């Protein structure tokens, strides 16, 4: 579903502020893979997601999504393949529109527009059903303006909207980082239910190593623009935070893991 081959990205090349953000990264996702991505600030996590999404082009290497080489496609053309949720709960929804209107926009994304206006009764019933998976009671608040929702409710709604028209790839960029711990757990649980139900191929960045271990079927750790740890299956499930830190130290040749990873 995603094939990243030997990509490089350097910012401010040739200046005193030169920074190599991606240093020969290769990554392959099979359909349905749910990969958690961890690493300290400056490790290259968000740069990797932005490179896949097309927010900026890579200096070298190729990126293929669902068999299509998107390396040189602009961001708006890659949007047909990708669903994305950002860290800020205020992004991804229209606050002055109702919940059902936001869902209608997401459902009709990329489809031919007609002169028909409004939301049909069948559509409204469908929205009620899909909202139930969030377990937040939003199925009973279809006409509530999104701007009146809490940050956690908005983020959960954004997640649902990103998956309404099943994307080839779902990108989650620390989408619970701005939420309080209790709300973050609810959104993560909803995330897992949606990914499992739709069998979505997913990359999820997190700073929380416990979450990185608990969610998904595969975990990668980045350090200085490289992938230094890649574990999956039973090996991943058995990991503890302490073992993962030790593995990071071994793979990176560094003993600064506690400071670098900003554990929560």
ABEGO torsion letter per residue (X at the ends): XBBBBGBBBBBGBGBAABBBABBGBBBBBBBGBBBBBBEBBGAGAAAAAAAAAGABBBABEBBBBGGBBAAABBAAAAAAABBBBBABAABGBBAABBAAAAAAAAAABGBBBBABBEBBAAAAAAAAAAAAAAGAGAAAAAABBAAABBAAAAAAAAAAAAAABBBABBBBBGAAAABBAAAAAAAAAAAAAAAAAAGBBBBBBBABAAAAAABEABBBBBBGGBBABBBBEAAAAABBAAAAAAAAAAAAGBAAAAAAAGBX
